């Protein structure tokens, strides 16, 4: 009987799943697997820390919808994967993490590097298991990818003992056929119930989350908003799923204080939550009295929360649900003969791309004049902030100036990864987005250090787009070693370091809650020389006027570039003080 080694069988199963990259570091116990990849079209991306491998797999999975694959050896290598794995699960992103494990001949006893990895990964994954024999690999790999990629997506973990990896199996054994789970049709009864709620609503508002992005529901969301005349806000993770330059856009919710966008929810009586997940944003901030009726539209059921009382849940394909609900509301008014206002004279260019000759919304179902006025004022205030920021010429630079210049340098479809910290707060709040997944943050686990390795994966997923990692100096040094990976693998990315020699978001929070801060300051290396030591290009911004041309030069170069810009975070408290004085409606 002809045979094949199990490592080659494992690679064949990954090929069958459409895997393009494996991010990892080899170890003694998985050398057969790493060697077998040499004869595969799958590209092995050797990283400098397993945490970086997991973050790369996560961002690849987030941008493509296909599970990213991270690989490590047993013990410490596998444990180092855990932060990125947990980040992926809490951010609803498909990842398959594979590590070696000690052989079955000694796994049952105390021995060198033995750790119960399956138990360690179980709380942070959708599925965690050990391969008990080589013949089980086809089934287990298929289950891993199916589980990771099915809504809600997340990470899975597979441990492969070293004697399983090196075993011989029949040559006839091969990958299982890939079956794709399709989202179901929405229930007609639930659509009708939701239409009843909307028919009585006076001030409905839409909140779109990460699930709408994953479901590629942007077009349907624009259709829904236009057909019913409804304003749309997004979560930080949902930014871009509804274009910020659309006339019905409210912006993003998720800031630490009651922001402009929150005023759009204060007077709302019905919230239409589209692909929203509680890990993205605490609903108490927009439904503090738990008195708003909620229509939950998603591919998975809603989490239970006192401030998220679901009146109607529509589970199924999000785009089909939105279109069916919009059309159902319109049919009701067709039957009753309700008068409708004339179509608006002006359509935004985005609308023209996505809709033609749609009937305008029923007259009494439009948001009230106050709500429309509030939405317009919210957009105007955010636009004014960005415009004012573009003229601020102080040094160190104001956060608003940095956000404005990044927006000016990046194209509509280019990708920015905003690392966790004050950078995320400023970017997610102010950076306008026009397409899904063009501003990536971690809002599930809010892990620091994901942006540099994540930028590498983003460029691999979309080589035709420019990719920028916007990161604080604290987050940068957590995984800055991956600059070497980018240089070695010839993956051009730009890293923009917001330099304040402190953990700026923690200082902000301490100053707000305690009136003082402590244990947040540190020293930094010379970031320009540091970048150059890896073979990357380094730039230091010496004045506000230098930032935009430096960004444009770095982004245009086919190289790995690091830009360090000093930031003045005294603007943090100025912003929260200003927001604390605001009242609405405006």
C-alpha positions in Angstrom: 0.0 0.0 0.0 1.4 3.4 -1.0 1.6 6.0 1.8 2.1 9.7 2.3 3.3 11.5 5.4 0.8 13.2 7.6 2.5 16.6 7.2 1.9 16.5 3.5 -1.7 15.5 4.0 -2.1 18.5 6.3 -0.8 20.8 3.7 -3.1 19.3 1.1 -6.1 20.0 3.3 -5.0 23.6 3.7 -4.7 23.9 -0.1 -8.2 22.6 -0.5 -9.5 25.3 1.8 -7.9 28.0 -0.4 -5.2 29.0 2.0 -2.7 31.4 0.5 -0.5 32.2 3.5 0.6 30.6 6.8 2.0 33.0 9.3 4.3 31.5 11.9 7.5 30.4 13.4 8.7 26.8 13.1 9.7 24.6 16.0 11.4 21.2 16.4 8.0 19.5 16.7 6.5 20.8 13.4 9.4 20.7 11.0 7.8 18.2 8.7 4.8 20.5 8.2 7.0 23.5 7.5 9.1 21.5 5.1 6.0 20.2 3.3 4.9 23.8 2.6 8.0 24.2 0.3 6.3 22.1 -2.3 3.0 24.0 -2.0 1.7 27.2 -3.5 0.9 28.3 0.0 3.4 31.0 1.1 4.9 30.6 4.6 5.4 34.1 6.2 8.1 33.7 8.8 7.4 36.2 11.6 9.4 37.4 14.5 6.9 36.6 17.3 3.9 34.3 17.3 1.7 37.1 18.5 2.5 38.9 15.2 1.5 35.7 13.3 -1.9 35.6 15.1 -2.6 39.3 14.4 -1.6 38.8 10.7 -4.0 35.8 10.4 -6.7 37.9 12.1 -6.5 40.9 9.7 -6.2 38.6 6.7 -9.4 36.9 7.8 -11.1 40.1 8.5 -10.4 41.5 5.0 -11.0 38.4 3.0 -13.7 36.5 5.0 -11.4 33.4 4.6 -9.8 32.1 7.8 -6.3 33.3 8.3 -3.9 30.6 9.4 -1.3 31.0 12.2 1.2 28.3 13.0 3.5 27.8 16.0 5.4 25.1 17.8 4.2 23.6 21.1 4.4 25.2 24.6 5.6 28.8 24.6 5.1 29.2 20.8 1.5 28.2 21.0 0.9 30.3 24.1 2.2 33.3 22.3 -0.5 32.9 19.7 -3.2 33.4 22.3 -3.6 37.2 22.3 -4.2 37.4 18.6 -6.5 34.4 18.7 -8.6 36.0 21.5 -8.6 39.2 19.6 -9.9 37.4 16.5 -12.7 35.7 18.4 -13.9 38.9 20.2 -13.7 40.8 16.9 -15.7 38.0 15.1 -12.9 37.2 12.7 -12.1 33.8 11.2 -8.7 32.4 12.2 -7.4 28.8 12.3 -4.5 28.5 14.7 -2.4 25.3 14.4 0.4 24.3 16.8 2.5 21.3 17.5 2.0 19.3 20.7 4.1 16.7 22.5 3.7 13.2 21.2 0.9 10.9 22.2 3.5 8.6 23.7 4.1 11.1 26.6 1.2 13.5 26.6 -0.5 11.7 29.5 2.4 12.4 31.9 4.6 15.2 33.2 7.3 15.7 30.6 9.3 18.4 28.8 7.1 21.3 27.5 3.9 19.6 28.3 1.0 22.1 28.7 -2.7 21.3 28.2 -3.0 23.6 25.2 -6.5 22.5 24.2 -7.8 23.6 27.5 -5.9 26.9 27.4 -7.4 27.8 24.0 -10.9 26.6 24.7 -12.2 29.8 26.4 -10.9 32.0 23.5 -12.0 30.0 20.5 -15.1 28.6 19.0 -13.6 25.1 18.9 -10.3 23.7 20.4 -9.2 20.1 19.9 -6.2 17.8 19.5 -5.7 15.5 16.5 -5.6 12.0 18.0 -4.4 10.3 14.9 -3.1 11.3 11.4 -6.2 9.8 9.7 -8.4 12.4 11.5 -6.7 15.4 9.9 -9.0 15.8 6.8 -12.1 15.8 8.9 -10.6 18.0 11.7 -9.2 20.6 9.3 -12.5 20.8 7.4 -14.4 21.3 10.7 -11.9 23.9 11.8 -12.4 26.1 8.7 -16.2 25.5 8.7 -16.4 26.5 12.3 -14.1 29.5 12.0 -15.9 30.9 9.0 -19.6 30.3 10.0 -21.4 33.2 11.6 -20.5 34.4 14.0 -17.0 33.8 12.9 -14.1 33.4 15.3 -10.9 31.6 15.9 -10.4 27.8 16.3 -7.4 25.9 17.6 -5.9 22.6 16.4 -3.1 20.8 18.3 -1.1 18.3 16.3 1.1 15.9 18.3 4.6 15.5 16.9 4.2 11.8 16.3 0.9 12.4 14.5 2.6 15.0 12.2 5.4 12.6 11.3 3.2 9.5 10.8 2.5 7.7 7.5 -1.1 7.5 6.2 -2.6 5.9 3.1 -1.9 7.8 -0.1 -5.6 7.6 -0.9 -6.5 9.8 2.1 -7.2 13.4 1.0 -9.0 16.6 1.8 -12.8 16.6 2.2 -15.0 18.6 -0.2 -15.5 22.2 1.0 -19.1 23.0 1.7 -20.0 26.7 2.3 -22.7 27.6 4.8 -25.2 29.9 3.2 -27.1 32.6 5.1 -30.8 31.8 5.4 -33.7 33.8 4.0 -35.3 36.1 6.6 -38.6 35.0 8.1 -41.6 36.7 6.3 -43.4 36.8 9.7 -40.5 38.6 11.4 -40.3 41.1 8.5 -44.0 41.8 8.9 -43.6 42.3 12.6 -40.6 44.7 12.1 -42.6 46.6 9.5 -45.4 47.0 12.1 -42.9 48.6 14.5 -41.5 50.9 11.9 -44.9 52.0 10.8 -45.5 53.4 14.3 -42.0 54.8 14.8 -41.6 58.6 14.9 -37.8 58.8 15.1 -36.1 55.6 14.0 -32.3 55.5 13.7 -30.1 52.8 12.2 -26.9 51.5 13.9 -24.7 49.4 11.6 -22.0 47.2 13.0 -19.2 44.8 12.1 -21.6 42.1 11.0 -23.0 44.3 8.2 -19.4 44.7 6.9 -18.8 40.9 7.0 -22.1 40.3 5.2 -21.1 42.8 2.5 -24.3 44.6 3.1 -23.3 48.2 2.2 -25.4 48.4 -0.9 -28.5 47.1 0.8 -27.9 49.4 3.8 -27.8 52.4 1.5 -30.9 51.2 -0.2 -32.7 50.8 3.1 -31.6 54.2 4.3 -32.7 56.0 1.2 -36.0 54.1 0.7 -37.1 54.9 4.2 -35.2 58.2 4.7 -33.4 56.9 7.8 -30.2 58.3 9.3 -27.4 55.7 9.8 -24.7 55.6 12.4 -22.0 52.9 12.6 -19.9 51.4 15.3 -16.1 51.8 15.2 -15.8 48.3 13.7 -18.5 49.1 11.2 -17.0 52.3 9.9 -17.2 52.5 6.1 -20.1 50.1 5.7 -22.2 53.3 5.2 -20.3 56.1 3.5 -19.6 59.1 5.7 -20.3 61.5 2.8 -23.8 60.2 2.3 -26.5 62.7 3.3 -28.0 60.2 5.8 -24.7 59.5 7.6 -24.5 60.3 11.3 -20.9 59.1 11.9 -19.5 56.5 14.3 -20.5 55.9 18.0 -18.0 54.4 20.5 -16.2 57.4 21.9 -15.6 57.5 25.7 -17.9 60.4 26.2 -21.3 61.5 24.9 -20.3 62.6 21.4 -22.1 64.4 18.7 -23.3 61.2 17.1 -25.0 60.1 20.4 -27.4 63.0 20.1 -28.8 61.3 17.0 -30.0 58.5 19.4 -31.2 60.6 22.3 -34.6 61.3 20.9 -34.9 58.0 18.9 -37.8 55.7 19.7 -36.7 52.8 17.5 -33.2 51.5 16.9 -32.7 49.3 13.8 -29.5 47.5 14.7 -27.9 46.0 11.5 -25.1 43.5 12.1 -24.4 45.0 15.5 -22.7 43.0 18.2 -22.5 44.0 21.9 -18.7 43.5 22.1 -18.3 46.4 19.7 -20.1 49.0 21.8 -22.1 49.1 25.1 -25.8 49.7 24.3 -26.2 51.6 27.6 -24.6 54.6 25.9 -27.4 55.0 23.3 -30.3 53.4 25.3 -29.6 54.4 28.9 -33.2 54.0 30.0 -33.8 50.7 28.0 -36.9 52.3 26.6 -36.2 52.2 22.9 -37.7 49.4 20.7 -34.9 47.5 18.9 -35.2 45.7 15.6 -32.2 43.3 15.5 -31.1 42.4 11.9 -28.2 39.9 11.8 -27.2 36.5 10.7 -27.0 35.4 14.4 -29.3 36.0 17.4 -28.8 39.0 19.7 -26.8 38.8 22.9 -29.0 39.3 26.0 -28.5 42.7 27.6 -30.7 44.9 29.8 -30.2 47.9 27.5 -30.7 45.9 24.3 -34.3 44.7 24.6 -35.1 43.2 21.2 -38.6 43.9 20.0 -38.2 42.0 16.8 -35.3 39.8 15.7 -34.7 39.1 12.0 -32.1 36.4 11.6 -30.9 35.7 8.1 -29.0 37.2 5.2 -28.6 40.9 6.1 -28.9 42.3 2.6 -32.1 40.3 1.9 -33.5 41.3 5.3 -32.9 45.0 4.7 -34.4 45.0 1.2 -37.4 42.9 2.3 -38.1 45.2 5.3 -37.8 48.4 3.2 -40.1 47.0 0.5 -42.6 45.7 3.1 -42.9 49.1 4.7 -43.5 50.6 1.2 -46.1 48.1 0.2 -48.1 49.0 3.3 -48.2 52.6 2.2 -49.0 51.6 -1.3 -52.1 49.7 0.0 -53.2 52.6 2.2 -52.6 55.2 -0.4 -50.6 57.4 1.9 -49.2 60.5 0.2 -45.5 60.7 -0.4 -43.3 63.8 -0.8 -41.6 64.5 -4.1 -38.2 63.0 -4.7 -35.4 65.2 -3.4 -33.9 67.4 -6.1 -30.3 66.5 -5.2 -28.8 63.1 -5.0 -25.4 62.4 -3.7 -23.0 60.7 -6.1 -22.9 57.7 -3.9 -26.7 57.4 -4.1 -26.6 57.5 -7.9 -24.2 54.6 -8.0 -26.5 52.5 -5.8 -30.0 53.4 -6.7 -32.1 54.6 -9.6 -35.7 55.7 -9.7 -36.6 54.6 -6.2 -39.8 55.9 -4.8 -39.2 58.3 -1.9 -40.1 57.4 1.6 -43.7 57.7 2.9 -44.4 61.2 4.2 -45.1 60.4 7.8 -42.4 57.7 8.0 -39.5 60.2 7.3 -37.5 61.1 10.4 -38.9 64.3 11.9 -37.4 67.6 10.9 -35.6 67.8 14.2 -33.9 64.4 13.6 -32.9 65.3 10.1 -31.6 68.6 11.3 -29.7 66.9 14.1 -28.0 64.6 11.6 -27.0 67.4 9.3 -25.6 69.4 12.3 -23.6 66.3 13.5 -22.0 65.9 10.0 -21.3 69.6 9.9 -19.6 69.7 13.3 -17.4 66.7 12.5 -16.5 68.2 9.1 -15.7 71.5 10.8 -13.5 69.8 13.3 -11.6 68.1 10.5 -11.2 71.3 8.5 -10.0 73.2 11.6 -7.5 70.4 12.3 -6.0 70.8 8.9 -5.1 74.4 9.7 -3.6 73.8 13.1 0.2 74.3 12.8 1.5 73.7 16.3 4.4 71.4 17.1 4.0 68.8 18.6 1.0 68.3 16.3 -2.6 68.2 17.4 -4.4 64.9 16.9 -6.9 66.6 14.6 -4.1 67.8 12.3 -2.7 64.3 12.1 -6.1 62.8 11.3 -6.8 65.5 8.7 -3.5 64.9 7.0 -3.9 61.1 7.0 -7.3 61.5 5.4 -5.8 63.8 2.7 -3.0 61.4 2.0 -5.1 58.2 1.7 -7.5 57.2 -1.1 -11.0 56.2 -0.6 -10.2 52.5 -0.7 -6.8 52.6 1.0 -6.6 50.9 4.4 -5.6 52.4 7.7 -5.2 50.3 10.8 -5.6 52.4 14.0 -4.0 50.7 17.0 -5.5 50.7 20.4 -5.0 53.8 22.5 -5.7 57.5 22.0 -4.9 57.0 18.3 -7.9 54.8 18.0 -10.2 57.3 19.7 -9.1 60.1 17.5 -9.1 58.1 14.2 -12.3 56.2 14.8 -14.1 59.3 15.9 -12.9 61.8 13.2 -11.5 59.9 10.2 -14.1 59.8 7.4 -14.5 56.4 5.7 -16.3 55.7 2.5 -15.9 51.9 2.0 -16.0 48.9 4.3 -12.8 47.8 6.1 -10.8 50.9 5.2 -10.3 51.8 8.9 -9.6 48.8 11.1 -9.6 48.9 14.8 -9.8 46.2 17.5 -13.0 47.0 19.4 -13.7 43.5 20.8 -10.7 42.8 22.9 -9.0 46.2 22.1 -5.5 44.7 21.9 -2.5 46.9 21.6 0.2 46.0 19.1 -2.0 44.6 16.3 -1.5 47.4 13.7 2.1 46.7 12.4 1.7 42.9 11.9 -1.9 43.6 10.7 -0.7 46.0 8.1 1.5 43.3 6.6 -1.5 41.0 6.3 -3.6 43.8 4.9 -1.1 44.5 2.1 -1.0 40.8 1.3 -4.8 40.6 1.1 -5.0 43.8 -1.0 -1.7 44.4 -2.7 -3.3 47.0 -5.0 -4.1 49.3 -2.0 -1.9 51.5 0.1 -1.7 50.4 3.7 -1.0 52.6 6.8 -0.5 51.5 10.4 -1.4 54.4 12.7 0.0 53.5 16.1 1.0 55.1 19.4 4.6 54.7 20.5 3.6 52.2 23.2 1.6 49.9 20.9 4.3 50.2 18.2 7.1 48.8 20.4 4.9 45.8 21.3 5.3 44.2 17.9 7.8 46.5 16.1 10.1 43.6 15.3 7.7 42.7 12.5 9.2 45.6 10.5 12.0 43.1 9.7 9.3 40.6 8.4 7.9 43.3 6.1 11.3 44.2 4.8 12.5 40.6 4.3 9.2 39.6 2.6 9.2 42.8 0.5 5.7 43.9 1.7 5.5 47.7 1.5 3.7 49.3 4.4 3.8 52.7 6.0 3.8 53.0 9.8 2.9 56.4 11.4 3.9 56.6 15.1 2.1 59.1 17.3 4.9 59.9 19.7 4.2 61.2 23.2 6.4 58.9 25.3 3.4 57.8 27.3 0.4 55.5 27.3 -1.7 58.4 26.2 -5.2 56.9 26.5 -4.5 55.7 30.1 -3.3 59.2 31.0 -6.4 60.7 29.4 -8.6 58.3 31.4 -6.7 59.0 34.7 -6.9 62.7 34.2 -10.7 62.5 33.6 -11.5 60.2 36.5 -8.8 61.0 39.0 -7.6 64.4 38.1 -4.0 63.2 37.9 -2.0 60.5 36.2 0.9 58.2 37.2 3.0 55.3 35.8 2.3 56.1 32.2 5.5 57.7 31.0 8.5 56.0 29.3 11.4 56.6 27.0 11.7 55.8 23.3 14.5 54.9 20.9 15.3 57.1 18.0 12.5 55.7 15.8 14.2 56.9 12.5 17.4 55.0 13.3 15.4 52.1 14.7 13.5 51.8 11.4 16.7 52.1 9.3 18.4 49.4 11.3 15.8 47.0 10.0 16.3 48.2 6.4 13.2 50.3 6.4 13.0 54.0 5.6 12.7 56.4 8.5 11.2 59.9 8.7 10.9 62.5 11.5 8.2 65.2 11.2 9.8 68.5 12.5 6.8 70.7 11.7 3.1 70.4 11.0 3.7 71.4 7.4 6.0 68.4 6.9 3.5 65.7 7.8 1.3 65.5 4.6 4.2 65.6 2.1 6.0 63.0 4.2 3.0 60.8 4.2 2.5 61.1 0.5 6.2 60.3 -0.2 6.2 57.3 2.1 3.0 55.9 0.7 4.2 56.4 -2.9 7.4 54.5 -2.3 7.4 50.8 -2.8 9.1 50.3 0.5 8.6 49.8 4.3 8.5 53.3 5.9 8.3 54.5 9.4 7.2 58.1 10.2 7.4 59.5 13.7 5.3 62.5 14.5 5.2 64.2 18.0 1.6 64.5 19.1 0.2 67.1 21.6 -2.3 65.2 23.7 -3.3 68.2 25.8 -6.1 68.3 23.1 -7.5 65.1 24.7 -9.0 66.9 27.7 -10.0 69.9 25.6 -12.1 67.6 23.6 -13.8 65.8 26.5 -14.4 69.1 28.3 -16.0 70.4 25.1 -18.2 67.4 24.7 -19.2 67.5 28.3 -20.6 71.0 27.8 -22.7 70.0 24.8 -26.4 69.5 25.0 -28.8 68.5 22.2 -30.6 68.8 20.0 -28.3 71.4 18.5 
